[in-house]
Amino acid sequence: MKLILLGAPGAGKGTVAKLLSAIDGSVQISTGDILRGEVQAGSDLGRQAEEYMKKGDLVPDSLIMGIMEKRLQAPDCAKGFLLDGFPRTIPQARALKELMARLDITLDMVVNIDVSRDVLLDRLTTRRTCVNPACQAIYNIKSNPPQKDGICNKCGSPVVQRDDETAEAINHRLETYNQKTAPLIGFYQEDGMFHNITGATSDIVVNAIKSELGM
């Protein structure tokens, strides 16, 4: 399957992508993961992106699209791919559409995972992340707490609340996301491939996607 997964922070895009990937081998693609991978590999695109990332600046769309073009042509994308939270803006959506046309790639569906603001706030404010860069396991102090309080099950490093997952920071992130998402929804609705799926759990969302795809 070839999907774009949209949704606010905390909507469960990553979890849904992992569950879908297990069904048919489609690979989960996150621009953040791609950027980190290119930087680690020391590629030309990675070195250029790293200059912006070290300064705390946004990586320009031209670089991101260059990295995305390379990624979509990787062998593991042959079975399909799940774009996790990309594109984020209308210019990125237009550039992605042009890129896919050039590569002769046809999307199956664009899915917006619709979760209420209260649920998003609850999920994100109770999320905890391992500080070990090589691990970064994610926990939830309500639904999936670490076995030992504040300690990662996998590597034993401290588990903390990220600075961008306080209630104040999350409210700001949600406002920013909502400002950018509405135009994206309209953009994909015009193409007739947009599906809004409301689901309190990742399993509900995955089953709805499978139903839409006739799986």
Sequence and secondary structure as in RCSB ss.txt:
>XXXX:A:sequence
MKLILLGAPGAGKGTVAKLLSAIDGSVQISTGDILRGEVQAGSDLGRQAEEYMKKGDLVPDSLIMGIMEKRLQAP
DCAKGFLLDGFPRTIPQARALKELMARLDITLDMVVNIDVSRDVLLDRLTTRRTCVNPACQAIYNIKSNPPQKDG
ICNKCGSPVVQRDDETAEAINHRLETYNQKTAPLIGFYQEDGMFHNITGATSDIVVNAIKSELGM
>XXXX:A:secstr
 EEEEEE TTS HHHHHHHHHHHH  EEE HHHHHHHHHHHT HHHHHHHHHHHHT    HHHHHHHHHHHHTSG
GGTT EEEES   SHHHHHHHHHHHHHTT    EEEEEE  HHHHHHHHHTEEEES TTT  EEETTTB  SBTT
B TTT  BEE  GGGSHHHHHHHHHHHHHHHHHHHHHHHHTT EEEEE SSHHHHHHHHHHHTT 
